[in-house]
Amino acid sequence: MPRKPVPVVVLAGFLGSGKTTLLNHLLRQSRGTRIGAVVNDFGAVEIDAMTVAGQVDSMVSLGNGCLCCAVDASELDDYLGRLARPELRIDVIVIEASGLAEPQELIKMILAAENPDIVYGGLVQVLDAAEFDATRVRHPETDRHLALADLVVLNKADRADEAGIERTLKTVGELSAGTPVVRTTYGQIDPELLIDRRAVGERVGQLSFDDLRADEEEDTEGADHRGHLHAAYESVGFVSSEPMNPRRFMEFLDRRPEGLYRIKGFVHFEVPENTGKFTLHAVGRFLRFYPEAWAAGEEHLTQLVLIGSGIDAAALHKELDGCREFAPQDARPESMWGVLRYVDGD
């Protein structure tokens, strides 16, 4: 079975917003996931015991599963190709853009790349909650960057009063309508909002539904979770043995509620010429389907995990139940057009 392309997530934000802190946090909390980090800046990114500071060539630390490059943006395509080599088994590539970089240009470079081993995975825009108004004055292009964002991280929320945060949220909502906003301090975003963490010791291979929900199924007896990152988020699981109606399912995705940050898993459509498994990856507004064949003997199921804050689990289940297709023999190929719009290369 061909290897899925490696998603490339762009982490953008102006100087001082906390991008490096957030990236360090992702690397420390990645568990068994292999993260390739491209640093388009001069500075230091700590990867456990290894520090990369303005290096010209890539440095590889396979012992902890991380690889970090400090590069000029013009070399981006070449470095992404190196990171996506199958033998490195990288699961996700995170680009920490320079504080003065244009996210739009980085996105164009990724989308224009001819390497089939990589795929654009969305733009995460990091904001300084305490300096948001001043940043917009210094950098008017902030508004344009927010319009491109798939997920907004409002960092340093502990340094701003609630009234200021509400004003910022209102402005962000006007500039980037429908884009989820996550509040953080010290860049401590739950990695599950961006990446699929692999369990320690897991062999490289197909993710199961249990793998997708690994953090929800950990043995937590006697533990106090109030300080854990996932305490701020809710995880909802959905499984269907009936195939999904593609039109109704796309309507659900198009109107997904505020606060639903992440959707991942597998979708089964029983439509002529589209009876294979569709892996779904959604971060904020970003959405992609990756079609593949079912493994021999694999049960044809839709299995999804939805992660968000303040979401109504019962309502989500009801909406997804309404997407089930009980008469797949009536499905027509054209009903897949909405889905195929989000298949890379189509």
C-alpha positions, 0 to 999 in steps of 0.5 A, spaced: 500 500 500 502 506 498 505 511 503 500 517 505 503 524 503 506 527 509 502 533 511 506 540 512 503 545 517 505 552 517 506 555 524 506 563 523 506 569 527 509 575 528 516 576 532 514 575 540 507 571 539 510 565 541 511 560 535 518 557 538 515 556 544 509 552 541 513 548 537 518 546 542 511 544 546 509 540 540 516 536 540 516 535 547 509 532 547 509 528 541 510 522 544 512 517 539 510 521 533 516 523 528 516 530 527 520 534 522 521 541 523 523 546 518 525 553 522 525 559 517 528 563 522 535 565 526 534 562 533 534 556 537 529 550 537 530 545 542 529 538 541 530 534 547 537 535 548 539 537 541 539 545 540 539 547 533 541 555 532 541 558 525 544 551 522 545 551 514 545 544 513 540 539 516 541 535 523 538 529 524 536 526 531 533 519 529 534 517 537 528 521 539 524 521 532 525 528 530 529 532 525 530 539 524 532 544 519 534 551 519 533 554 512 532 559 507 525 560 504 528 559 497 530 552 499 524 550 502 522 545 497 528 541 497 528 541 505 521 538 504 523 533 500 529 531 504 524 530 510 519 526 507 523 521 504 520 514 506 526 511 510 525 517 515 518 515 517 516 522 518 509 523 520 508 531 520 512 536 518 511 543 521 514 549 518 516 555 523 515 561 519 520 567 520 516 573 524 517 577 518 515 571 513 509 572 508 505 565 510 501 566 503 508 565 499 510 559 504 503 556 502 504 557 495 510 554 495 508 547 498 502 547 494 506 548 488 511 542 490 511 537 485 513 532 490 508 526 491 510 525 498 508 531 501 501 535 502 499 542 505 496 541 512 494 548 513 496 554 516 496 556 524 496 563 526 499 565 532 497 571 536 500 575 542 493 576 546 496 582 550 499 585 544 494 584 538 492 591 537 499 594 537 501 588 532 496 590 528 498 597 528 506 595 527 504 590 522 497 591 518 498 585 514 496 581 520 489 582 517 491 579 511 494 573 514 488 572 519 484 571 513 488 565 510 488 562 517 485 555 518 486 555 526 488 561 530 492 560 537 491 566 541 497 565 545 499 569 552 492 569 554 494 570 561 497 577 560 491 580 557 484 581 561 478 578 559 475 585 556 481 585 551 481 578 549 473 579 548 475 585 543 481 581 540 476 575 539 471 579 536 476 582 531 479 575 529 472 573 528 471 579 523 477 578 519 477 570 519 470 568 519 469 561 521 476 560 523 476 556 530 480 560 535 484 556 541 486 560 547 493 558 550 499 560 555 506 559 554 504 555 547 501 549 550 496 547 545 494 540 545 498 536 540 492 532 538 489 539 535 494 539 529 498 532 529 496 524 530 500 522 536 503 515 535 503 511 541 510 509 544 513 503 541 507 502 535 510 499 529 509 504 523 503 502 519 496 503 519 492 507 524 486 503 528 481 507 531 483 505 537 490 509 535 486 515 534 483 515 541 489 513 544 489 519 549 482 518 551 483 510 553 490 511 557 489 508 564 488 514 568 486 511 575 487 516 581 490 521 576 488 529 577 487 531 570 485 538 571 492 541 569 492 536 563 492 540 556 486 535 554 482 537 560 480 544 556 478 540 550 472 534 549 473 528 544 467 525 541 468 518 537 463 516 532 462 509 528 458 507 523 457 500 519 452 504 514 456 508 509 455 515 509 451 519 504 456 524 501 452 530 500 449 530 507 456 529 510 459 534 506 453 539 509 455 537 516 463 539 515 461 545 511 457 547 517 461 544 523 460 548 529 464 553 532 469 550 537 470 544 533 477 544 532 479 537 529 476 532 525 480 525 523 479 518 522 476 514 516 470 515 512 466 509 508 462 512 502 458 506 498 458 510 491 460 507 484 467 508 483 468 511 490 467 505 495 474 505 498 476 508 504 477 516 505 482 518 510 479 525 513 484 530 516 481 537 518 484 542 522 480 548 523 477 550 516 482 546 513 480 539 510 482 534 506 480 527 504 485 521 502 482 515 498 486 509 499 484 501 498 481 497 504 486 492 507 484 485 506 479 483 511 478 490 513 471 491 516 468 497 512 466 502 517 466 510 518 470 511 524 471 519 526 474 522 532 472 530 533 476 534 538 473 541 540 471 546 546 464 547 548 461 542 543 455 538 544 456 531 543 449 529 543 448 534 537 454 532 533 452 524 534 445 526 531 448 530 525 452 524 524 447 519 524 443 523 519 449 522 514 448 515 514 446 512 508 441 506 508 440 505 501 447 505 498 445 502 491 441 508 490 447 513 490 450 516 484 457 518 482 456 525 482 454 525 489 461 525 490 463 531 487 463 535 494 468 530 497 472 530 491 474 537 491 478 536 497 482 530 494 489 532 493 490 533 486 483 533 484 
